[in-house]
Amino acid sequence: VKHNNISRWVLYIVGVNLTFWIIFSGYWMIINIDQWSELDDALFLIFGRPGFTVGLMFIVFPVLAGRGRYLLKFFGCQFFNILAKLTFATYMVHDIFIKLKEYSV
């Protein structure tokens, strides 16, 4: 992947298509709930999260192998640094709010 452009682009394309397919099939499942069979629902619920994770892995793997400078620049922006700090702070204090709500009843 590090030295082969074709495999890197195949991983990008497969990853993006897989994640988009999972996202939009879930959307269509919600919109057209009557048209999906129980088998369709079961297959989506079984393969939805693992498929999305594999798709993200295909997108991120070339970046971790040292390629994908545009993605590195994009995710290296100051916005993501601030967002990471805010989400971590929210994670650290959310239990306090849950406990306050729980004991205020």
C-alpha positions, -999 to 999 in steps of 0.1 A, spaced: 0 0 0 28 23 8 45 21 -26 15 8 -48 -8 36 -59 -34 12 -74 -39 -7 -42 -41 26 -22 -68 40 -46 -87 7 -46 -88 8 -8 -100 44 -8 -127 37 -34 -139 5 -17 -139 22 17 -158 53 6 -184 32 -13 -188 8 16 -193 35 42 -217 54 19 -237 23 12 -241 15 49 -251 51 57 -276 55 29 -291 20 31 -298 28 68 -315 60 57 -336 42 31 -345 16 57 -359 43 79 -377 61 50 -391 29 34 -397 8 65 -426 -11 50 -406 -22 19 -378 -40 38 -383 -76 48 -373 -91 81 -343 -107 63 -332 -72 50 -335 -58 85 -315 -86 100 -287 -84 74 -285 -47 78 -283 -50 116 -257 -78 114 -234 -62 88 -241 -25 93 -216 -16 120 -189 -41 110 -192 -29 74 -190 7 83 -159 -1 104 -142 -20 76 -150 9 52 -134 34 76 -104 10 80 -100 9 42 -99 47 41 -76 52 71 -51 23 64 -33 41 35 -29 71 58 -14 50 85 10 35 60 25 69 53 4 80 23 -26 102 19 -11 136 26 -43 154 18 -62 134 45 -33 140 69 -35 177 63 -73 177 66 -73 158 99 -43 178 111 -63 211 111 -67 231 142 -104 225 141 -100 188 148 -76 195 176 -102 217 193 -129 192 186 -108 164 201 -103 184 233 -140 193 235 -152 157 230 -127 144 256 -138 170 281 -175 161 274 -166 124 279 -149 132 312 -178 152 327 -209 135 313 -210 111 342 -214 140 366 -245 152 348 -259 117 346 -255 113 384 -270 147 391 -301 138 370 -303 104 386 -302 117 422 -324 147 416 -355 125 410 
